[in-house]
Amino acid sequence: MTQEAKNIWVLVDHRGGKVANVTLEALGLARKLADASSQEVWAVLLADDAGSVDTERLIACGADVVLVAEHPKLDAYRDDPYTDVVTHLVKSYEPAAFIIGATSSGKSLAPRLAARLRTGLASECVDLEWDGEKGLVAVRPMYGGNVLATVETPEARPQLATLRMKSAPRPEPDTSRTGRVEKADLSGLEITDRVKLLEAVETGGGEVKLEEADIVVSGGRGVGKPENFALIKALADACRGAMGASRAAVDAGWVPYAHQVGQTGKTVSPKVYIACGISGAIQHLAGMKSSDIIVAINKNPDAPIFKVATYGIVGDLFEIVPLLTEEIKKETA
Ligand SMILES: Cc1cc2nc3c(=O)[nH]c(=O)nc-3n(C[C@H](O)[C@H](O)[C@H](O)COP(=O)(O)OP(=O)(O)OC[C@H]3O[C@@H](n4cnc5c(N)ncnc54)[C@H](O)[C@@H]3O)c2cc1C
């Protein structure tokens, strides 16, 4: 599929009527690219009942058009129906570029789409630019975050990218913006649905989401045993943040995988990341290196985590973490 630039799409990631922050961040970024290239921003909303999502807010955050695809099989994210419907929409409307949030569903959908549409994919991008000739230019970390690669796909369309959470600022909604809501025609489309969703279980209900938290407190092997993670959780709660963990702690069964930060876990980019009893292996750094401030607590002064830390505390986490928690509680009382 090759064509002239037309418009930039953003997939709306939503659950229970709530739109994911990364969608809003992607809309803000897409708006910037579209303004620079006289294109429109389209928010693409798949749902069984789109009425639960505030389309006005999507427009206020940068969309010119909200393209709504409604079907009973789009009640919750599943690979088959989403891939079928999005492929159909892309073929019908031929966008120039398509940005998808690097959420777990986005990371599952994007490569499927790329294969179906025979186009490229720049995954886990931290920035996107627009070039008059090449179109979308994507910036993504490689080699565990040690280099930033610029990815160009000048031939294939649509140019597909997944955007990491918190890579772009969330736009201030501008309620004076106007846009239109367009209904996609799915009549006659055969939608596969091989997976039956039996139950959706929220993990850590009511807690701050790891990827969206402004403060993340993580524990590693140095925490020693599962019960000791209560200390890490107490500090995270005192900071109104989220709890993370290294893979060593997850592999030992001390905390669920949902908390793992790193190359094979989640990527976080909070304002403050506090690493407790974590050595700073490259695979861990890959998931938290872009945090604004990194505080490392480790009893080994030569631990590699201190090389990336803004503030390093050499000492025993079992003394330092409770002290920090108490001080923060006093400050925020
Ligand atoms: C393909 C691949 C993917 C991987 N993906 C990930 C990933 O996503 N995330 C991840 O984290 N790792 C990942 N790893 C594993 C990674 O290489 C490390 O093994 C892991 O990060 C180590 O975890 P850790 O820092 O908790 O443990 P360790 O390296 O054992 O470090 C423990 C640290 O705790 C300190 N300590 C001990 N006791 C105390 C105390 N009382 N007070 C203060 N400090 C103390 C020690 O000095 C030490 O520095 C991956 C590895 C591979 C090969």
PDBQT file of the ligand as one rigid body, heavy atoms in Angstrom, charges set to zero:
ROOT
HETATM    1  C1  LIG A 401      16.905 -12.164  28.464  1.00  0.00    +0.000 C 
HETATM    2  C2  LIG A 401      16.887 -11.599  29.857  1.00  0.00    +0.000 A 
HETATM    3  C3  LIG A 401      15.871 -10.758  30.212  1.00  0.00    +0.000 A 
HETATM    4  C4  LIG A 401      15.841 -10.210  31.503  1.00  0.00    +0.000 A 
HETATM    5  N1  LIG A 401      14.821  -9.342  31.830  1.00  0.00    +0.000 NA
HETATM    6  C5  LIG A 401      14.848  -8.742  33.037  1.00  0.00    +0.000 A 
HETATM    7  C6  LIG A 401      13.856  -7.797  33.396  1.00  0.00    +0.000 A 
HETATM    8  O1  LIG A 401      12.903  -7.519  32.666  1.00  0.00    +0.000 OA
HETATM    9  N2  LIG A 401      13.957  -7.202  34.608  1.00  0.00    +0.000 N 
HETATM   10  C7  LIG A 401      14.961  -7.471  35.494  1.00  0.00    +0.000 A 
HETATM   11  O2  LIG A 401      14.995  -6.889  36.581  1.00  0.00    +0.000 OA
HETATM   12  N3  LIG A 401      15.898  -8.382  35.167  1.00  0.00    +0.000 NA
HETATM   13  C8  LIG A 401      15.854  -9.036  33.985  1.00  0.00    +0.000 A 
HETATM   14  N4  LIG A 401      16.792  -9.976  33.704  1.00  0.00    +0.000 N 
HETATM   15  C9  LIG A 401      17.680 -10.451  34.803  1.00  0.00    +0.000 C 
HETATM   16  C10 LIG A 401      18.849  -9.545  35.083  1.00  0.00    +0.000 C 
HETATM   17  O3  LIG A 401      19.943  -9.926  34.252  1.00  0.00    +0.000 OA
HETATM   18  C11 LIG A 401      19.285  -9.688  36.550  1.00  0.00    +0.000 C 
HETATM   19  O4  LIG A 401      19.552 -11.036  36.831  1.00  0.00    +0.000 OA
HETATM   20  C12 LIG A 401      18.250  -9.187  37.550  1.00  0.00    +0.000 C 
HETATM   21  O5  LIG A 401      17.821  -7.910  37.205  1.00  0.00    +0.000 OA
HETATM   22  C13 LIG A 401      18.874  -9.146  38.921  1.00  0.00    +0.000 C 
HETATM   23  O6  LIG A 401      17.926  -8.760  39.865  1.00  0.00    +0.000 OA
HETATM   24  P1  LIG A 401      18.377  -8.048  41.214  1.00  0.00    +0.000 P 
HETATM   25  O7  LIG A 401      19.097  -6.791  40.896  1.00  0.00    +0.000 OA
HETATM   26  O8  LIG A 401      17.176  -7.951  42.054  1.00  0.00    +0.000 OA
HETATM   27  O9  LIG A 401      19.303  -9.148  41.880  1.00  0.00    +0.000 OA
HETATM   28  P2  LIG A 401      20.878  -9.158  42.115  1.00  0.00    +0.000 P 
HETATM   29  O10 LIG A 401      21.613  -8.892  40.851  1.00  0.00    +0.000 OA
HETATM   30  O11 LIG A 401      21.181 -10.403  42.852  1.00  0.00    +0.000 OA
HETATM   31  O12 LIG A 401      21.123  -7.902  43.058  1.00  0.00    +0.000 OA
HETATM   32  C14 LIG A 401      20.703  -7.826  44.381  1.00  0.00    +0.000 C 
HETATM   33  C15 LIG A 401      21.275  -6.547  44.955  1.00  0.00    +0.000 C 
HETATM   34  O13 LIG A 401      20.762  -6.341  46.254  1.00  0.00    +0.000 OA
HETATM   35  C16 LIG A 401      21.804  -5.776  47.066  1.00  0.00    +0.000 C 
HETATM   36  N5  LIG A 401      21.449  -6.072  48.462  1.00  0.00    +0.000 N 
HETATM   37  C17 LIG A 401      21.403  -7.284  49.067  1.00  0.00    +0.000 A 
HETATM   38  N6  LIG A 401      20.975  -7.146  50.338  1.00  0.00    +0.000 NA
HETATM   39  C18 LIG A 401      20.752  -5.825  50.533  1.00  0.00    +0.000 A 
HETATM   40  C19 LIG A 401      20.309  -5.062  51.639  1.00  0.00    +0.000 A 
HETATM   41  N7  LIG A 401      19.969  -5.623  52.819  1.00  0.00    +0.000 N 
HETATM   42  N8  LIG A 401      20.220  -3.705  51.501  1.00  0.00    +0.000 NA
HETATM   43  C20 LIG A 401      20.556  -3.109  50.333  1.00  0.00    +0.000 A 
HETATM   44  N9  LIG A 401      20.986  -3.803  49.241  1.00  0.00    +0.000 NA
HETATM   45  C21 LIG A 401      21.068  -5.135  49.352  1.00  0.00    +0.000 A 
HETATM   46  C22 LIG A 401      23.054  -6.456  46.588  1.00  0.00    +0.000 C 
HETATM   47  O14 LIG A 401      24.208  -5.671  46.891  1.00  0.00    +0.000 OA
HETATM   48  C23 LIG A 401      22.796  -6.543  45.078  1.00  0.00    +0.000 C 
HETATM   49  O15 LIG A 401      23.320  -5.426  44.397  1.00  0.00    +0.000 OA
HETATM   50  C24 LIG A 401      16.843 -10.533  32.439  1.00  0.00    +0.000 A 
HETATM   51  C25 LIG A 401      17.867 -11.393  32.042  1.00  0.00    +0.000 A 
HETATM   52  C26 LIG A 401      17.897 -11.923  30.793  1.00  0.00    +0.000 A 
HETATM   53  C27 LIG A 401      19.026 -12.837  30.395  1.00  0.00    +0.000 C 
ENDROOT
TORSDOF 0
